[in-house]
Amino acid sequence: MSKLPAPSMTYRAVLSTFAATMLLGAAGTVSAAPFKNLPTDQDAVLSVGVNVLYSNSAYDLDDEVVRVLPGVFYDNNRVYARGAQAGAYLINDGTNQLSAYAQLAGNSFDPDDANGALQGLDERKISAAAGITYLRRTPVGGFRIQAATDVLDRSGGNTARLTYLARITKNKLTVYPSIGFEYHDDDYNEYYYGVSDEESAKTGVAAYKSNSSLNPYINVSANYDFNERWAGFFNQSLSYLSNEQYDSPMVDSRTDATTTLGLLYKF
């Protein structure tokens, strides 16, 4: 009798195939959906700029991490790009949004930046995730659910998010606060927070095997229009680590925080 694939592998295969199919076929199928979707915005603005990210990682690192990355923002009611995420809508009727997306995902751990024996551990790399997301707009704010899988198979893990979002606008300033919970499965946590027996034997760091986790997070984004062409962007994210992540010998903080400052030019 043939052996059935592990449930997590089956889930990753199905989700990856579904998300890829949606991304490739969304533009051609959206008009056939049983919703009155918004028309394509021919005047959609493309914003391109640069972002400076300051990361205060939960990992036991010697210094905080600073990165400079490009930023792209665009949304024409059919496809969109928001920073490190790009996607295509299947449903977008002004109240309901169903889309497939791909984005950078995961953490990064560079042993050269770590303290003590952690310098002997293997590197953990940022990956790319693909998934599906549904957003429902209501008079009191938006509610979004997301599910994604690691398509580069660095962790081979799956994640999910449940988020409440709001929007506050005053003159040229728009603020988007959000709060929610994020789920990481055991494959994700094992890659980013686990310590294998081989690593333990080599470094003396205690071996650690992590399970799945659920942790709360908050995020605040803001956009300020200096004029018709230039805008400033700010984002602050803060995630509170669950015991499954915090108990890892690689970690020395309960919180993982990233601050982003950006400057955008509108075409």
SVG drawing of the C-alpha trace seen along z (x, -y; Angstrom):
<svg xmlns="http://www.w3.org/2000/svg" viewBox="-24 -70 55 72">
<polyline fill="none" stroke="black" stroke-width="0.4" points="0.0,0.0 1.4,-3.4 2.1,-5.9 -0.2,-8.9 1.6,-12.3 1.8,-14.2 -1.1,-16.6 1.1,-19.6 2.7,-18.7 -0.7,-18.2 -1.9,-21.5 1.2,-23.3 0.8,-21.7 -2.9,-22.5 -2.5,-26.1 0.5,-26.8 -1.3,-25.4 -4.5,-27.3 -2.7,-30.6 -0.6,-30.3 -3.7,-29.6 -5.5,-32.5 -2.6,-34.9 -2.4,-33.8 -6.1,-33.7 -7.6,-36.4 -7.6,-39.1 -9.5,-36.8 -12.0,-35.3 -12.9,-38.3 -15.7,-39.5 -17.3,-36.1 -17.6,-36.2 -21.1,-36.6 -20.2,-40.0 -20.4,-43.5 -16.7,-44.2 -15.2,-47.6 -14.1,-48.7 -10.4,-48.8 -9.0,-52.2 -7.3,-53.6 -6.0,-56.5 -4.4,-54.3 -1.2,-56.0 2.1,-54.1 4.3,-55.1 7.9,-54.0 10.4,-54.8 12.9,-53.5 12.3,-52.2 14.6,-52.0 13.8,-49.2 15.0,-49.1 14.5,-45.7 14.7,-45.1 14.6,-41.3 13.6,-38.9 16.7,-36.8 19.7,-37.2 21.7,-39.4 24.6,-41.8 23.1,-44.7 19.8,-45.7 19.4,-45.1 19.0,-48.0 18.0,-47.3 17.3,-49.6 14.7,-48.2 12.7,-49.4 9.0,-50.1 6.2,-49.9 2.5,-50.8 -0.2,-50.4 -3.8,-49.3 -6.1,-49.5 -8.9,-47.3 -7.6,-44.2 -4.0,-43.9 -2.0,-45.5 1.4,-46.0 2.0,-47.1 5.5,-47.2 6.8,-43.6 3.4,-42.1 1.8,-41.8 -1.5,-40.2 -4.5,-39.9 -8.2,-40.3 -10.8,-37.6 -13.5,-39.6 -13.3,-43.3 -16.8,-44.9 -15.9,-47.7 -17.2,-45.6 -15.6,-42.2 -12.1,-41.5 -10.8,-38.1 -7.3,-37.9 -4.2,-35.7 -0.9,-37.2 2.8,-36.6 5.2,-38.3 8.5,-38.2 7.9,-36.3 9.7,-34.8 12.5,-36.0 16.2,-36.1 19.0,-34.9 22.6,-35.7 25.0,-33.8 27.6,-36.5 25.4,-39.0 24.5,-36.6 25.9,-36.5 28.1,-33.7 27.6,-30.1 24.7,-31.1 27.4,-32.2 27.9,-28.5 24.2,-27.9 23.0,-27.6 21.7,-30.7 17.9,-31.1 16.8,-33.0 13.8,-35.1 11.6,-33.2 8.7,-33.9 5.1,-33.0 2.0,-32.7 -1.5,-32.6 -5.1,-33.8 -6.7,-36.6 -10.3,-37.8 -11.2,-41.3 -14.6,-42.4 -15.3,-46.1 -17.9,-47.1 -19.0,-50.5 -16.7,-49.8 -13.6,-48.8 -12.2,-45.9 -11.8,-42.2 -9.2,-40.2 -8.2,-36.6 -5.1,-35.3 -3.5,-31.9 -0.1,-31.4 2.6,-28.8 6.4,-28.9 6.8,-28.5 10.6,-28.4 10.4,-25.6 13.0,-27.2 10.8,-26.4 8.2,-24.5 5.7,-26.1 2.3,-27.6 1.0,-30.8 -2.4,-32.4 -3.6,-35.8 -6.8,-37.2 -6.8,-41.0 -9.0,-44.0 -8.1,-47.1 -9.2,-50.8 -8.5,-53.9 -8.2,-57.4 -7.8,-60.4 -7.1,-64.0 -6.1,-66.4 -2.9,-65.0 -2.3,-62.3 -3.9,-58.8 -3.3,-56.3 -4.1,-52.6 -4.0,-50.9 -4.5,-47.1 -4.5,-44.4 -4.8,-40.6 -3.4,-37.1 -0.9,-35.2 -0.6,-31.4 2.6,-29.6 2.7,-25.9 5.4,-23.6 7.5,-23.5 7.7,-27.3 8.7,-27.5 11.1,-24.6 13.1,-26.3 13.2,-29.8 13.3,-28.9 14.4,-25.2 17.9,-24.0 18.8,-20.6 20.7,-17.9 23.6,-18.4 23.7,-22.2 23.6,-21.5 26.5,-19.0 28.5,-21.5 27.9,-24.6 26.8,-23.5 23.5,-25.4 20.6,-23.3 18.6,-21.4 15.1,-22.7 12.1,-21.5 9.2,-23.9 5.5,-23.3 2.9,-25.5 2.0,-28.8 -0.5,-31.7 0.7,-35.1 -0.9,-38.6 0.5,-41.5 -0.3,-45.2 0.6,-47.3 0.3,-51.0 1.0,-52.4 0.8,-56.1 1.0,-57.9 1.6,-61.7 1.2,-63.5 3.8,-66.3 2.5,-67.4 1.1,-65.8 4.3,-63.9 6.0,-63.1 4.7,-61.2 6.2,-59.9 5.5,-56.5 5.8,-55.1 5.1,-51.6 5.5,-50.2 4.9,-46.5 5.1,-44.7 4.6,-41.0 4.5,-39.3 6.1,-35.9 4.3,-32.8 6.0,-30.4 6.8,-28.0 9.0,-30.7 10.2,-32.5 11.5,-29.3 14.0,-28.9 17.6,-29.4 18.0,-31.6 15.6,-34.2 16.1,-36.8 13.1,-39.0 9.3,-38.6 8.8,-41.1 9.8,-41.3 9.5,-44.9 10.2,-46.6 10.1,-50.3 10.0,-51.4 10.4,-54.9 9.9,-55.5 9.9,-58.2 7.6,-57.6 7.4,-59.3 4.0,-59.2 4.0,-58.9"/>
</svg>
